[in-house]
Amino acid sequence: MTTAAPASTAPRTSTPAPPRRRAKRMRHHVTSTALTIFTWIVTLGFFFPVAWMVFTAFKTEAAAATRTPTIFTALSLDRFTEVLDRGFGVYLLNSLTASVMSTVIVLLLAIPAAYGLSIRPIIKSTDALFFFISTRFMPIAAAIIPIYLLLQGLGMLDNITALSVLYVGMNLPLAVWMMRSFFSEVPLEIVEAAQIDGANFFTELVRVVMPIVAPGIAAAALICFIFAWNEYFLASLLTSTMARTTPPFLGSFVDGRGQFLAVLSAASTLAVLPVVLAGWLAQKRLVTGLAMGAIK
Amino acid sequence: MTAPDLIVAEPAHDPAPAASRTLRRPPKPELSAGQKKALRLARTLVWPAIVVAILVTQIPFLVTIYYSFQNWNLMRPGSRGFAGFDNYVTVFTGGAFMQSLSATVVITGSSIVLSVLFGLGIALLLNRKFFGQGLARTLVITPFLMMPAAAALIFKWSMLDANVGMVNWGLSILGVDPVQWNTDFPALTVIMVLTWQYTPFMMLILLAGLQSQSKETLEAASVDGAGPIRSFLHMTLPHLRQYIELAVLLGGIMLLQVFDPIAIMTRGTGGTKTLSYLLYERAFVGLEIGEAAAYGVITVLLTIIVASVALRLLFKIFSSEGAKS
C-alpha cells in the first residue's frame, strides 16, 4: 500500500490522469505479487509434511531424532536398503498385485455396465445408478464380519485373490458412476451412425465409443488403483503374512521404541511413491475424472 | 445460469428421486423393435456388474443382519443361538455406543468443515494466474494421493511427536511450550491428519466450481463497482453452493467410514473410538460376533439416513438446475 501513496500527490502535476492510472496499475501489481507470495507460502506449508518425510528418509536415525531439525547433515540411501532388507519388496509386490488385479476386473465389469447405462432409451437407469451409488455409501464395516468368517471357513484368509475380489466390490460403484458420465458424453449421432452401419454393439463399443471415452476410462482406472493401493482396513484384517499389503505392514512397522523416524520415513516414501508419481503425471485426468464423476 | 455442463441432460436419465419420478414421468412411449433390442442389450451389459456388487456387498450385509440377532461369541462356540433383540439392547444400554456416536460426529464433522474451509481458501488462491500455478496445484493435491496409513504415521511421529515433532518445533519458535499432541489431544491429531488429506479433495471440487463461473459476469460486476469481497459473497458463493454441498456429501460418505488414522494413531483412545473402530474392536478383539453385527446394522442405518438426505438434496440440485436451463 505504501507504493500507492505518491498517487495522492499526483493531481499537482499538469496531466493528472496517466499517473493515477499508473498508480492503480502499480497497486494492482503489488497486491498481485503479495497474493502470489501468500499462495506459495500456503502451498509449501501444505506440502511440507511430504517434503519432510522424503528428506528425513535420507538422514541417519540420530539426525532424524532431534528436537531442533537438522538441515545440513549427511544424506544416504542406507535407510531405503534397510527397509528393503526387512522384506518391504514383498509387500509392495502384494499391493501391486491386488491393485492391478482388482482394477482390471473392475474395468471389465464397469465398462459394459457404464455403456449399458448410457444406451438410449434405457428405462430405470436411475434406479440402477442409484443402486450403485448406494452400495458405495454402505460402510465396509457392515459386511466385514460375514466376509471374514466366510474366508476363514474357506481357508482363504491371507489370500491376495480374495482381497482383490473385495476391492472389486469396493471400487465398482465408483467406476460405474464415473464412467457413465463419460459415456453419456458420446454424441448420440456417432452411436446411431455406427448402428446404421450394421456394426453390432460390441464392435461399436470397441471401435467407436472406446476411443472417445478412453481418457475417462484411464481416469477411472487410476482412481480405482489409488483406492486399492491405499486401502488399509480390509488388508489389515484379511491378510497376515503371505498376502500382506503395504498399508497394514506400514501400520505395524514401528512400535514406538528406539529410533525409527528415518527408517519409517523411508518406508513411507517407498509406499506412497508409485501413487503420488502416477497422480502427478495424470493430474489433469485425475481432476477431470473426479470432477466429472462427482458432479455429473 | 449458464452451467449446462453440470446437468445430466438426457431425458431418459431423469435424476429425480424414485418417488417423485413416477408422478412426473409422461406415459411410457411405445418402443420400436430396435429400441427394444437396445434395451435388452443394455440390461445384459449392466447385470454382471450389479450381480458382483450384490454378491460382494449386499449379501454379506444381509448375513450381518442375521448375525445381529444371534447370541454368538467366538470364544464360546457351543453357546450360539437366537438372541432376539438382546444385542441391540446391549448396544443401546452399554454406553459405548453413544460415546462412539459422538466421537464419529465430532471427528467426521470437524474434518469436513475444516477441509471445506481450507479447500475453499486454497481453491480461491489457485484460481488466478500466477507464477508456478501448475506446480502449486500439483503440490497441493499430493496429500490426497498419499496413503492414509503413511500420512497417519508421518503425522504421529514426524509432525506431532512431543519431542522431535516439527509442529512443536514451530511452536517453540513462537515461544509456545511443547504440546503432548498424541496423548493430550488424540481426537485433534486425527482431525488434523484427516483435514490435511481431504482438503485437496474439497479444493479440486470447489476449483472446478470456480472455473465454471462466468468470467464476464464477474468483470461486469467489477466494472459496476462491486469490490472483490462483495462479488465473492453475492455471486461466487451462491454459484459455489452446489459444489460445496457435493463436497460435503462425498467427504461425509468417505469420512463416516474412516478407520486408518484411528487404528494407527490413537487405537480408539481419548474420544476417537468411532463406530467403525468400535465394531472392529467388538468383532476382532472381543470376538462378540452378534453384538458387533448389531453395531454394523446400526452404522448402516445411520449412514443410510445421512446419505439419503444428502442424495435427495443432490438430486434436487440437479433437477432444479435442469429446470432452469
Boltz contact constraints between the chains, C-beta under 6 A:
constraints:
  - contact:
      token1: [A, 36]
      token2: [B, 130]
      max_distance: 6.0
  - contact:
      token1: [A, 36]
      token2: [B, 131]
      max_distance: 6.0
  - contact:
      token1: [A, 39]
      token2: [B, 125]
      max_distance: 6.0
  - contact:
      token1: [A, 43]
      token2: [B, 136]
      max_distance: 6.0
  - contact:
      token1: [A, 43]
      token2: [B, 139]
      max_distance: 6.0
  - contact:
      token1: [A, 43]
      token2: [B, 140]
      max_distance: 6.0
  - contact:
      token1: [A, 46]
      token2: [B, 140]
      max_distance: 6.0
  - contact:
      token1: [A, 47]
      token2: [B, 139]
      max_distance: 6.0
  - contact:
      token1: [A, 49]
      token2: [B, 154]
      max_distance: 6.0
  - contact:
      token1: [A, 49]
      token2: [B, 159]
      max_distance: 6.0
  - contact:
      token1: [A, 50]
      token2: [B, 142]
      max_distance: 6.0
  - contact:
      token1: [A, 53]
      token2: [B, 154]
      max_distance: 6.0
  - contact:
      token1: [A, 65]
      token2: [B, 164]
      max_distance: 6.0
  - contact:
      token1: [A, 67]
      token2: [B, 164]
      max_distance: 6.0
  - contact:
      token1: [A, 109]
      token2: [B, 48]
      max_distance: 6.0
  - contact:
      token1: [A, 109]
      token2: [B, 49]
      max_distance: 6.0
  - contact:
      token1: [A, 109]
      token2: [B, 52]
      max_distance: 6.0
  - contact:
      token1: [A, 112]
      token2: [B, 45]
      max_distance: 6.0
  - contact:
      token1: [A, 113]
      token2: [B, 46]
      max_distance: 6.0
  - contact:
      token1: [A, 113]
      token2: [B, 49]
      max_distance: 6.0
  - contact:
      token1: [A, 115]
      token2: [B, 45]
      max_distance: 6.0
  - contact:
      token1: [A, 116]
      token2: [B, 42]
      max_distance: 6.0
  - contact:
      token1: [A, 116]
      token2: [B, 45]
      max_distance: 6.0
  - contact:
      token1: [A, 116]
      token2: [B, 46]
      max_distance: 6.0
  - contact:
      token1: [A, 119]
      token2: [B, 38]
      max_distance: 6.0
  - contact:
      token1: [A, 119]
      token2: [B, 42]
      max_distance: 6.0
  - contact:
      token1: [A, 120]
      token2: [B, 12]
      max_distance: 6.0
  - contact:
      token1: [A, 121]
      token2: [B, 12]
      max_distance: 6.0
  - contact:
      token1: [A, 121]
      token2: [B, 35]
      max_distance: 6.0
  - contact:
      token1: [A, 122]
      token2: [B, 12]
      max_distance: 6.0
  - contact:
      token1: [A, 122]
      token2: [B, 42]
      max_distance: 6.0
  - contact:
      token1: [A, 125]
      token2: [B, 13]
      max_distance: 6.0
  - contact:
      token1: [A, 128]
      token2: [B, 46]
      max_distance: 6.0
  - contact:
      token1: [A, 135]
      token2: [B, 53]
      max_distance: 6.0
  - contact:
      token1: [A, 135]
      token2: [B, 57]
      max_distance: 6.0
  - contact:
      token1: [A, 137]
      token2: [B, 253]
      max_distance: 6.0
  - contact:
      token1: [A, 137]
      token2: [B, 303]
      max_distance: 6.0
  - contact:
      token1: [A, 137]
      token2: [B, 307]
      max_distance: 6.0
  - contact:
      token1: [A, 138]
      token2: [B, 57]
      max_distance: 6.0
  - contact:
      token1: [A, 138]
      token2: [B, 300]
      max_distance: 6.0
  - contact:
      token1: [A, 139]
      token2: [B, 257]
      max_distance: 6.0
  - contact:
      token1: [A, 139]
      token2: [B, 299]
      max_distance: 6.0
  - contact:
      token1: [A, 139]
      token2: [B, 303]
      max_distance: 6.0
  - contact:
      token1: [A, 141]
      token2: [B, 276]
      max_distance: 6.0
  - contact:
      token1: [A, 141]
      token2: [B, 279]
      max_distance: 6.0
  - contact:
      token1: [A, 141]
      token2: [B, 296]
      max_distance: 6.0
  - contact:
      token1: [A, 141]
      token2: [B, 299]
      max_distance: 6.0
  - contact:
      token1: [A, 142]
      token2: [B, 61]
      max_distance: 6.0
  - contact:
      token1: [A, 142]
      token2: [B, 64]
      max_distance: 6.0
  - contact:
      token1: [A, 142]
      token2: [B, 296]
      max_distance: 6.0
  - contact:
      token1: [A, 142]
      token2: [B, 300]
      max_distance: 6.0
  - contact:
      token1: [A, 143]
      token2: [B, 57]
      max_distance: 6.0
  - contact:
      token1: [A, 143]
      token2: [B, 60]
      max_distance: 6.0
  - contact:
      token1: [A, 143]
      token2: [B, 61]
      max_distance: 6.0
  - contact:
      token1: [A, 145]
      token2: [B, 64]
      max_distance: 6.0
  - contact:
      token1: [A, 145]
      token2: [B, 283]
      max_distance: 6.0
  - contact:
      token1: [A, 145]
      token2: [B, 293]
      max_distance: 6.0
  - contact:
      token1: [A, 146]
      token2: [B, 60]
      max_distance: 6.0
  - contact:
      token1: [A, 146]
      token2: [B, 63]
      max_distance: 6.0
  - contact:
      token1: [A, 146]
      token2: [B, 64]
      max_distance: 6.0
  - contact:
      token1: [A, 147]
      token2: [B, 60]
      max_distance: 6.0
  - contact:
      token1: [A, 169]
      token2: [B, 56]
      max_distance: 6.0
  - contact:
      token1: [A, 169]
      token2: [B, 57]
      max_distance: 6.0
  - contact:
      token1: [A, 172]
      token2: [B, 53]
      max_distance: 6.0
  - contact:
      token1: [A, 201]
      token2: [B, 41]
      max_distance: 6.0
  - contact:
      token1: [A, 230]
      token2: [B, 147]
      max_distance: 6.0
  - contact:
      token1: [A, 230]
      token2: [B, 148]
      max_distance: 6.0
  - contact:
      token1: [A, 232]
      token2: [B, 149]
      max_distance: 6.0
  - contact:
      token1: [A, 232]
      token2: [B, 260]
      max_distance: 6.0
  - contact:
      token1: [A, 233]
      token2: [B, 259]
      max_distance: 6.0
  - contact:
      token1: [A, 247]
      token2: [B, 147]
      max_distance: 6.0
  - contact:
      token1: [A, 247]
      token2: [B, 149]
      max_distance: 6.0
  - contact:
      token1: [A, 250]
      token2: [B, 149]
      max_distance: 6.0
  - contact:
      token1: [A, 250]
      token2: [B, 150]
      max_distance: 6.0
  - contact:
      token1: [A, 251]
      token2: [B, 149]
      max_distance: 6.0
  - contact:
      token1: [A, 251]
      token2: [B, 264]
      max_distance: 6.0
  - contact:
      token1: [A, 261]
      token2: [B, 157]
      max_distance: 6.0
  - contact:
      token1: [A, 268]
      token2: [B, 150]
      max_distance: 6.0
  - contact:
      token1: [A, 268]
      token2: [B, 154]
      max_distance: 6.0
  - contact:
      token1: [A, 271]
      token2: [B, 147]
      max_distance: 6.0
  - contact:
      token1: [A, 271]
      token2: [B, 150]
      max_distance: 6.0
  - contact:
      token1: [A, 272]
      token2: [B, 146]
      max_distance: 6.0
  - contact:
      token1: [A, 272]
      token2: [B, 147]
      max_distance: 6.0
  - contact:
      token1: [A, 272]
      token2: [B, 150]
      max_distance: 6.0
  - contact:
      token1: [A, 275]
      token2: [B, 145]
      max_distance: 6.0
  - contact:
      token1: [A, 276]
      token2: [B, 145]
      max_distance: 6.0
  - contact:
      token1: [A, 279]
      token2: [B, 145]
      max_distance: 6.0
  - contact:
      token1: [A, 280]
      token2: [B, 138]
      max_distance: 6.0
  - contact:
      token1: [A, 287]
      token2: [B, 204]
      max_distance: 6.0
  - contact:
      token1: [A, 290]
      token2: [B, 204]
      max_distance: 6.0
  - contact:
      token1: [A, 291]
      token2: [B, 208]
      max_distance: 6.0
  - contact:
      token1: [A, 294]
      token2: [B, 205]
      max_distance: 6.0
  - contact:
      token1: [A, 294]
      token2: [B, 246]
      max_distance: 6.0
  - contact:
      token1: [A, 294]
      token2: [B, 250]
      max_distance: 6.0
  - contact:
      token1: [A, 295]
      token2: [B, 6]
      max_distance: 6.0
